[in-house]
Amino acid sequence: MKERTGPGRVPSKSPQAQSKPNRPGPTGRPGKHTSGAKPEKAVPKGGAEDLKPGDKLVVTIKRLGINGEGVGYYRRKAVFIDGALPEEVVKAEAVDIQPSYLKARLSEVEKRSPLRIEPPCPVFGICGGCQIQHLSYEGQLAAKAELVREAFERYAGLKDLKIQPTLGMDRPWDYRNKAQLQLVRRDGELLAGLYEAGSHEVVDISGCPIQHPQVNAAVAKVKAVLDELKIPLHHEAGAKDGVRTVVVRHGFQSGHLQLTLIATTDRLPRQEEFIRLIRQELPDLTGISLNVNPKKMPLIFGERTILLWGEEAMKESLGDLEFSLSPRAFFQLNPAQTVKLYEAVRAAAGLTGRETVVDAYCGTGTIGLWLAPYAREVRGIESIPEAVEDARENARRNGRANASFFVGEAEELLPRWAKNGLRPDVIVADPPRTGLDRRFLDTVLRIKPQRFVYVSCNPATLAKDCKVLLDGGYRIESVQPVDMFPQTSHVECSVLLKWGGCK
């Protein structure tokens, strides 16, 4: 599970992803609500192809889409409506009409879902970080399992696939250990937030309910000190130099607090005063760093990081694993759920201590290191050299001598290893949202490991790749969704496939 999501604009390649959310009203639903009212006829006549923007529709919502929008059908054409929930009958206005789908804006809920609730966040539907706060947590878990089920039915032709209940949290709030927020001044007030979906307007998310309270408190104090010292922001009053972003990370186990400011230059105005004041305000700080990023690009971090005070890296744990995290180092955003996910992977791998395991797309090696005590050997593959260095250091720090990590593309290294005689008993793959390369899948089908554990954050590519393996002789033994990011539409999944011989 890579760091791919969280508060902020939600990336997606699906056609329905970019419509602006509709903010629910004070009763937890948009607009007027007439429970049990008989739905009126839709205004437009003719087929769905005759619709025009502005036409009024009445739609019964069947399910949630991958971005948390309600999905229904109007004359056999899929309709995507932000803010609508399954089993609701809603009135909506067509806003974007495409040959195979249309998007509509919710105007009224005629028949309300019993699972609809009032979202607690005042900027829900605006900041774009959470898509389904208006759905009860029970409903969220069920909807995420349904997203996985629907993907396997659509892309793998499996209508009766057994899916385990989604592993959720006892408290689905305060779980994010890291905030990465843009800084702007508006009407004299310094704001820290995220870009509103489809725009460059920053939405202030002070007190975000899914961030850990320590993170929220630290961000608030950083803003106050920056404001007190009048430290300029990037592009403020036309200035090219200045602070762009504040990044705060809190160690749930260690209690450490790490602060990184991202600026266009390698020194802050009034830098020594800033360090002195922020240390007074945040006594738990273990390190303050300045990352330099003068370029206009979508990447938040630049290539150079300067330590201003304290320790360069903070310590944190995941189970019995200990990590040292530099400001740019990847670490799971929801540690509690990460343990549940990794335990699901370990159970699926069925290790006895005699197996050779390949951990493909391994990142900083967390899954492989989690499995290493239960395997004979673990080999990790990752294309990013810095991540491999982190994985090797993590292995040394934790005494995982049977775990080794290699730089390369999984679709190139695995075939090379196979050609040289490697026959892993278990392969674990945790690829990006785009899924597995066909060369990798073909190698898996050629070397036929007894168990293949697929970890994915994209149900569509997961199901498509599993279809290739199913056609090649594998069978699905278990499907375990895990709720890594409550209040969002994202779902992680661990699937166990076993070799069963060709059909």
C-alpha positions as CSV (number, residue, x, y, z in Angstrom):
1,M,0.0,0.0,0.0
2,K,1.8,3.1,-1.3
3,E,1.1,6.6,-0.1
4,R,-1.4,7.4,-2.8
5,T,-4.2,9.0,-1.2
6,G,-5.6,11.1,1.7
7,P,-6.9,14.6,2.3
8,G,-6.6,16.7,-0.8
9,R,-7.7,16.4,-4.4
10,V,-8.4,12.7,-5.2
11,P,-6.6,11.6,-8.3
12,S,-8.6,9.4,-10.6
13,K,-8.8,8.5,-14.3
14,S,-12.5,7.6,-14.3
15,P,-14.7,10.0,-16.2
16,Q,-16.9,10.8,-13.2
17,A,-14.0,12.0,-11.0
18,Q,-13.8,15.7,-11.7
19,S,-17.3,17.0,-11.0
20,K,-17.4,19.4,-8.1
21,P,-19.0,17.9,-5.0
22,N,-22.3,19.3,-3.8
23,R,-22.2,20.4,-0.1
24,P,-24.9,18.7,1.9
25,G,-27.2,21.0,3.8
26,P,-27.6,21.3,7.6
27,T,-29.7,18.1,7.8
28,G,-27.0,16.0,6.2
29,R,-28.7,16.0,2.8
30,P,-28.7,18.5,0.0
31,G,-31.7,20.6,-0.5
32,K,-35.3,19.8,0.3
33,H,-36.3,16.3,1.4
34,T,-39.7,14.8,1.1
35,S,-39.5,11.3,2.6
36,G,-41.7,8.7,0.8
37,A,-42.8,11.2,-1.9
38,K,-43.7,9.7,-5.2
39,P,-40.9,10.5,-7.7
40,E,-42.1,12.8,-10.4
41,K,-41.5,12.1,-14.1
42,A,-38.3,13.3,-15.6
43,V,-38.8,16.4,-17.6
44,P,-37.0,15.5,-20.9
45,K,-38.6,13.2,-23.4
46,G,-37.0,10.8,-25.7
47,G,-33.8,8.8,-25.0
48,A,-30.8,9.6,-22.9
49,E,-29.1,10.8,-26.1
50,D,-31.6,13.7,-26.3
51,L,-30.5,15.1,-22.9
52,K,-29.0,18.6,-22.7
53,P,-27.2,20.3,-19.8
54,G,-29.7,21.8,-17.4
55,D,-32.3,19.0,-18.0
56,K,-33.9,17.7,-14.8
57,L,-33.7,14.0,-13.9
58,V,-35.1,11.7,-11.3
59,V,-32.7,8.9,-10.6
60,T,-32.6,5.8,-8.3
61,I,-29.1,5.3,-6.9
62,K,-27.9,1.7,-7.2
63,R,-24.3,1.9,-5.8
64,L,-21.3,4.1,-5.0
65,G,-18.7,4.8,-7.6
66,I,-15.0,4.7,-7.1
67,N,-14.9,8.4,-6.2
68,G,-17.8,8.2,-3.7
69,E,-20.4,9.5,-6.1
70,G,-23.8,7.9,-6.4
71,V,-24.3,5.8,-9.5
72,G,-27.7,5.3,-11.1
73,Y,-29.1,4.9,-14.6
74,Y,-31.2,7.1,-16.8
75,R,-32.6,5.2,-19.8
76,R,-29.8,2.7,-19.6
77,K,-27.1,5.4,-19.4
78,A,-24.9,5.5,-16.3
79,V,-25.4,8.7,-14.2
80,F,-22.9,9.9,-11.7
81,I,-24.1,12.2,-8.9
82,D,-21.9,13.5,-6.2
83,G,-23.5,13.5,-2.7
84,A,-26.1,10.8,-3.6
85,L,-26.2,7.4,-1.7
86,P,-27.3,3.9,-2.7
87,E,-31.1,3.3,-2.4
88,E,-31.9,7.0,-2.6
89,V,-34.2,8.5,-5.2
90,V,-32.9,11.9,-6.1
91,K,-33.6,14.9,-8.3
92,A,-30.6,16.1,-10.3
93,E,-29.6,18.4,-13.1
94,A,-27.6,17.2,-16.0
95,V,-24.2,19.0,-16.2
96,D,-22.0,16.9,-18.5
97,I,-23.4,14.5,-21.1
98,Q,-21.0,12.0,-22.8
99,P,-21.8,9.1,-25.2
100,S,-21.5,6.4,-22.5
101,Y,-22.3,8.3,-19.2
102,L,-23.5,11.5,-17.8
103,K,-22.8,13.6,-14.7
104,A,-25.6,15.4,-12.8
105,R,-25.7,17.8,-9.9
106,L,-27.8,16.8,-6.9
107,S,-30.6,19.2,-6.2
108,E,-33.0,17.2,-3.9
109,V,-33.2,13.9,-2.1
110,E,-36.7,12.5,-2.4
111,K,-36.2,9.2,-0.7
112,R,-33.4,9.3,1.8
113,S,-31.0,6.4,2.7
114,P,-31.3,5.3,6.3
115,L,-27.5,5.3,6.4
116,R,-27.2,9.0,5.5
117,I,-25.8,11.1,8.4
118,E,-24.7,14.7,9.0
119,P,-21.0,15.0,8.1
120,P,-19.1,16.5,11.0
121,C,-16.5,18.4,8.9
122,P,-17.6,22.0,8.0
123,V,-15.7,21.8,4.6
124,F,-16.9,18.4,3.6
125,G,-17.7,18.4,-0.1
126,I,-15.4,21.4,-0.7
127,C,-11.8,20.4,0.2
128,G,-12.1,17.1,-1.7
129,G,-10.3,15.0,0.9
130,C,-13.2,13.0,2.2
131,Q,-16.0,11.9,-0.2
132,I,-18.3,9.9,2.0
133,Q,-18.5,11.5,5.4
134,H,-22.3,11.7,4.8
135,L,-22.5,7.9,4.9
136,S,-22.5,6.0,8.3
137,Y,-19.3,4.1,9.0
138,E,-21.3,0.8,8.8
139,G,-22.4,1.9,5.3
140,Q,-18.9,2.9,4.3
141,L,-17.5,-0.6,5.1
142,A,-20.3,-2.3,3.2
143,A,-20.0,0.1,0.2
144,K,-16.2,-0.6,0.0
145,A,-16.8,-4.4,-0.1
146,E,-19.4,-3.8,-2.7
147,L,-16.9,-1.8,-4.8
148,V,-14.6,-4.8,-4.8
149,R,-17.4,-7.2,-5.6
150,E,-18.7,-5.1,-8.5
151,A,-15.2,-4.8,-10.0
152,F,-14.7,-8.6,-10.0
153,E,-18.1,-9.1,-11.5
154,R,-17.5,-6.5,-14.2
155,Y,-13.9,-7.2,-15.1
156,A,-13.4,-10.8,-14.2
157,G,-16.9,-12.2,-14.8
158,L,-17.2,-13.5,-11.2
159,K,-20.7,-13.0,-9.9
160,D,-20.6,-15.2,-6.8
161,L,-17.2,-14.4,-5.5
162,K,-17.1,-14.6,-1.7
163,I,-15.7,-11.4,-0.2
164,Q,-14.8,-11.0,3.5
165,P,-16.3,-8.1,5.4
166,T,-14.1,-5.0,5.2
167,L,-11.7,-4.6,8.1
168,G,-12.5,-1.3,9.7
169,M,-11.5,0.9,12.6
170,D,-13.1,1.1,16.1
171,R,-12.7,4.9,15.8
172,P,-12.5,6.0,12.1
173,W,-11.2,9.5,12.9
174,D,-7.9,11.1,13.9
175,Y,-6.0,8.4,12.0
176,R,-3.7,10.3,9.7
177,N,-0.2,10.7,11.0
178,K,0.9,13.3,8.4
179,A,-0.3,16.6,7.0
180,Q,1.0,18.2,3.9
181,L,-0.7,21.5,3.5
182,Q,-0.4,24.5,1.1
183,L,0.0,28.0,2.7
184,V,-1.7,31.1,1.5
185,R,-2.8,34.5,3.0
186,R,-6.4,35.5,2.3
187,D,-7.8,38.8,3.5
188,G,-4.9,39.1,5.9
189,E,-5.4,35.6,7.4
190,L,-2.8,32.8,7.0
191,L,-4.5,29.6,5.9
192,A,-3.1,26.0,5.6
193,G,-5.1,23.6,3.5
194,L,-5.7,21.7,0.3
195,Y,-6.7,22.7,-3.2
196,E,-10.4,22.6,-3.9
197,A,-11.2,20.0,-6.5
198,G,-10.8,21.4,-10.0
199,S,-9.2,24.6,-8.9
200,H,-6.1,26.3,-7.3
201,E,-8.2,27.8,-4.5
202,V,-6.9,26.6,-1.1
203,V,-9.5,25.4,1.3
204,D,-8.5,25.8,5.0
205,I,-8.7,22.5,6.9
206,S,-7.7,23.6,10.4
207,G,-8.9,20.9,12.8
208,C,-9.4,18.3,10.1
209,P,-11.2,15.4,11.9
210,I,-9.2,12.6,10.1
211,Q,-5.8,14.1,11.0
212,H,-4.4,13.2,14.4
213,P,-5.0,16.0,16.9
214,Q,-1.2,16.4,17.5
215,V,-0.8,17.1,13.8
216,N,-3.6,19.6,13.7
217,A,-2.2,21.4,16.8
218,A,1.2,21.6,15.3
219,V,0.0,23.0,12.1
220,A,-1.9,25.7,14.0
221,K,1.2,26.7,15.9
222,V,3.4,26.8,12.8
223,K,0.8,29.1,11.2
224,A,0.8,31.4,14.2
225,V,4.6,31.7,14.3
226,L,4.9,32.3,10.6
227,D,2.2,35.0,10.9
228,E,3.9,36.6,14.0
229,L,7.2,36.9,12.2
230,K,5.6,38.0,8.9
231,I,7.6,35.4,7.0
232,P,6.6,35.7,3.4
233,L,4.7,33.0,1.4
234,H,5.4,31.9,-2.1
235,H,3.7,34.3,-4.6
236,E,2.4,36.5,-1.8
237,A,2.0,40.1,-3.1
238,G,3.7,39.0,-6.3
239,A,6.9,37.7,-4.5
240,K,8.6,34.7,-6.1
241,D,10.3,33.6,-3.0
242,G,8.8,32.3,0.2
243,V,7.3,29.4,2.1
244,R,5.0,27.1,0.0
245,T,4.0,24.1,2.1
246,V,4.1,22.9,5.7
247,V,4.5,19.2,6.4
248,V,4.0,17.8,9.9
249,R,4.4,14.1,10.8
250,H,3.6,12.6,14.2
251,G,4.9,9.2,15.5
252,F,1.9,7.4,17.0
253,Q,4.3,5.0,18.8
254,S,7.4,7.2,19.4
255,G,5.5,10.4,20.2
256,H,8.1,12.2,18.0
257,L,7.0,15.3,15.9
258,Q,8.7,16.3,12.7
259,L,8.3,19.6,10.9
260,T,9.4,20.4,7.4
261,L,8.8,23.7,5.6
262,I,9.0,23.7,1.8
263,A,10.3,27.0,0.4
264,T,11.8,28.4,-2.8
265,T,15.1,29.3,-1.2
266,D,17.6,27.7,1.1
267,R,17.1,30.1,4.0
268,L,14.0,31.5,5.7
269,P,13.7,35.2,6.6
270,R,14.2,35.5,10.4
271,Q,15.1,31.9,10.4
272,E,16.7,31.8,13.9
273,E,13.7,33.5,15.5
274,F,11.4,31.0,13.8
275,I,13.4,28.1,15.2
276,R,13.4,29.6,18.7
277,L,9.7,30.4,18.8
278,I,8.5,27.1,17.2
279,R,10.6,25.1,19.6
280,Q,8.9,26.9,22.5
281,E,5.4,26.3,21.0
282,L,6.1,22.6,20.2
283,P,8.3,21.1,22.9
284,D,7.8,17.6,21.4
285,L,9.6,18.5,18.1
286,T,12.5,16.3,17.3
287,G,13.6,18.0,14.1
288,I,13.0,21.0,11.9
289,S,14.0,20.9,8.2
290,L,13.8,23.1,5.2
291,N,13.2,21.5,1.8
292,V,14.1,23.7,-1.2
293,N,11.8,23.5,-4.2
294,P,12.1,26.6,-6.5
295,K,10.5,24.9,-9.5
296,K,6.9,25.2,-10.7
297,M,5.8,21.5,-10.7
298,P,3.2,19.3,-9.2
299,L,5.7,17.5,-6.9
300,I,5.6,19.0,-3.4
301,F,9.2,18.2,-2.4
302,G,12.4,19.4,-4.1
303,E,15.6,17.5,-4.3
304,R,17.5,19.2,-1.4
305,T,16.6,19.2,2.3
306,I,18.4,21.2,4.9
307,L,18.3,20.4,8.6
308,L,17.6,23.5,10.6
309,W,17.6,22.1,14.1
310,G,17.4,18.7,15.9
311,E,17.5,15.3,14.4
312,E,17.3,14.7,10.7
313,A,15.1,11.7,11.0
314,M,12.3,10.8,13.5
315,K,11.7,7.3,14.9
316,E,8.5,5.3,14.5
317,S,7.4,1.7,14.9
318,L,5.0,-0.6,13.0
319,G,4.4,-3.7,15.1
320,D,7.8,-4.8,16.2
321,L,9.5,-3.0,13.3
322,E,11.4,0.2,13.9
323,F,11.9,2.9,11.3
324,S,14.0,6.1,11.0
325,L,12.1,8.5,8.8
326,S,13.7,11.4,7.0
327,P,11.4,14.2,5.9
328,R,10.9,12.7,2.4
329,A,10.8,9.1,3.5
330,F,7.6,7.2,2.8
331,F,5.7,5.8,5.8
332,Q,2.1,4.4,6.1
333,L,-0.4,7.2,6.8
334,N,-2.7,5.0,8.9
335,P,-0.4,2.7,11.1
336,A,-3.3,0.9,12.9
337,Q,-4.9,-0.3,9.7
338,T,-1.5,-1.0,8.1
339,V,-1.0,-3.7,10.7
340,K,-4.3,-5.2,9.9
341,L,-3.5,-5.2,6.2
342,Y,0.0,-6.7,6.7
343,E,-1.5,-9.4,8.9
344,A,-4.0,-10.2,6.2
345,V,-1.1,-10.5,3.8
346,R,0.8,-12.8,6.2
347,A,-2.2,-15.0,6.7
348,A,-2.7,-15.3,2.9
349,A,1.0,-16.1,2.3
350,G,0.7,-19.2,4.6
351,L,4.4,-19.1,5.6
352,T,6.0,-21.9,7.5
353,G,9.6,-20.7,7.5
354,R,10.7,-22.7,4.5
355,E,9.5,-20.4,1.7
356,T,11.2,-18.1,-0.7
357,V,9.1,-14.9,-1.0
358,V,9.4,-12.2,-3.7
359,D,8.0,-8.8,-2.6
360,A,7.4,-7.0,-5.9
361,Y,6.9,-3.2,-6.0
362,C,8.2,-3.3,-2.4
363,G,8.7,0.4,-1.8
364,T,10.7,0.8,1.4
365,G,10.3,-2.9,2.1
366,T,7.6,-2.8,4.9
367,I,5.6,-5.8,3.7
368,G,8.7,-7.9,3.0
369,L,10.2,-7.0,6.4
370,W,6.8,-7.9,8.0
371,L,7.0,-11.4,6.4
372,A,10.7,-12.1,6.8
373,P,10.5,-13.7,10.3
374,Y,8.2,-16.3,8.9
375,A,10.0,-17.1,5.6
376,R,13.3,-18.6,4.6
377,E,14.2,-15.7,2.3
378,V,12.6,-12.5,1.1
379,R,13.6,-10.7,-2.0
380,G,12.2,-7.2,-2.6
381,I,12.1,-5.4,-6.0
382,E,11.6,-1.6,-6.3
383,S,12.4,0.8,-9.1
384,I,13.2,3.8,-6.9
385,P,16.8,3.6,-5.7
386,E,16.2,5.8,-2.6
387,A,13.4,3.5,-1.5
388,V,15.6,0.5,-1.9
389,E,18.3,2.2,0.3
390,D,15.6,2.8,2.9
391,A,14.5,-0.8,2.7
392,R,18.1,-2.1,3.1
393,E,18.6,0.2,6.1
394,N,15.3,-0.9,7.6
395,A,16.4,-4.5,7.2
396,R,19.7,-3.8,9.0
397,R,18.0,-1.9,11.8
398,N,15.5,-4.6,12.5
399,G,17.9,-7.6,12.1
400,R,16.0,-9.1,9.1
401,A,19.2,-10.7,7.7
402,N,17.1,-12.9,5.3
403,A,15.6,-10.0,3.5
404,S,17.4,-8.4,0.6
405,F,16.2,-5.6,-1.8
406,F,17.1,-4.9,-5.4
407,V,16.7,-1.9,-7.7
408,G,14.8,-2.5,-10.9
409,E,11.5,-3.0,-12.6
410,A,9.6,-6.0,-11.3
411,E,8.6,-6.9,-14.8
412,E,12.3,-7.1,-15.8
413,L,13.9,-8.5,-12.6
414,L,11.5,-11.3,-12.0
415,P,11.9,-12.9,-15.5
416,R,15.7,-12.6,-15.2
417,W,15.6,-14.3,-11.8
418,A,13.3,-17.0,-13.2
419,K,15.7,-17.6,-16.1
420,N,18.5,-18.1,-13.6
421,G,16.5,-20.7,-11.7
422,L,14.6,-18.8,-9.0
423,R,11.3,-20.4,-8.3
424,P,9.6,-18.5,-5.4
425,D,7.0,-20.2,-3.4
426,V,5.1,-17.0,-2.7
427,I,4.9,-13.7,-4.6
428,V,3.5,-10.6,-3.0
429,A,2.7,-7.7,-5.3
430,D,1.7,-4.2,-4.2
431,P,1.7,-2.2,-7.5
432,P,0.6,1.4,-8.2
433,R,-3.0,2.0,-9.1
434,T,-2.3,1.2,-12.8
435,G,-1.8,-2.5,-11.8
436,L,0.7,-5.1,-12.9
437,D,2.7,-5.1,-16.1
438,R,1.7,-7.9,-18.5
439,R,5.3,-9.1,-18.6
440,F,5.2,-9.6,-14.9
441,L,1.9,-11.5,-15.1
442,D,3.3,-13.7,-17.9
443,T,6.3,-14.5,-15.7
444,V,4.1,-15.4,-12.8
445,L,2.1,-17.8,-15.1
446,R,5.4,-19.3,-16.3
447,I,7.0,-19.9,-12.9
448,K,3.7,-20.8,-11.1
449,P,4.3,-19.9,-7.5
450,Q,1.9,-21.8,-5.3
451,R,0.6,-18.6,-3.7
452,F,0.2,-15.2,-5.2
453,V,-0.9,-12.4,-2.9
454,Y,-2.1,-9.3,-4.6
455,V,-2.4,-6.0,-2.6
456,S,-4.2,-3.3,-4.4
457,C,-5.8,0.1,-3.9
458,N,-7.7,0.0,-7.2
459,P,-10.4,-2.6,-7.5
460,A,-10.7,-2.3,-11.3
461,T,-7.1,-3.0,-12.1
462,L,-7.0,-5.7,-9.4
463,A,-9.9,-7.5,-11.0
464,K,-8.5,-7.2,-14.5
465,D,-5.1,-8.6,-13.5
466,C,-6.7,-11.4,-11.5
467,K,-8.7,-12.4,-14.6
468,V,-5.4,-12.9,-16.4
469,L,-4.1,-15.2,-13.6
470,L,-7.5,-17.0,-13.4
471,D,-7.4,-17.7,-17.1
472,G,-3.8,-19.0,-16.7
473,G,-4.7,-21.6,-14.1
474,Y,-4.9,-19.8,-10.7
475,R,-8.0,-19.7,-8.5
476,I,-9.0,-17.1,-5.9
477,E,-9.0,-18.4,-2.4
478,S,-9.8,-15.2,-0.4
479,V,-10.6,-11.5,-0.9
480,Q,-10.0,-9.2,2.1
481,P,-10.9,-5.5,1.8
482,V,-9.2,-3.2,4.4
483,D,-10.4,0.3,5.1
484,M,-7.1,2.2,5.1
485,F,-8.7,5.6,4.7
486,P,-12.1,6.0,6.5
487,Q,-14.4,8.8,5.3
488,T,-12.9,8.5,1.8
489,S,-14.0,6.2,-1.1
490,H,-10.7,4.4,-1.3
491,V,-10.4,0.7,-0.4
492,E,-7.4,-1.5,-0.1
493,C,-7.6,-5.2,-0.8
494,S,-5.6,-8.3,-0.3
495,V,-6.4,-11.2,-2.6
496,L,-4.9,-14.7,-2.3
497,L,-4.6,-16.7,-5.6
498,K,-3.4,-20.3,-5.5
499,W,-2.0,-22.3,-8.4
500,G,-4.5,-24.9,-9.4
501,G,-3.2,-26.2,-12.7
502,C,-4.3,-25.2,-16.2
503,K,-8.0,-25.7,-17.1
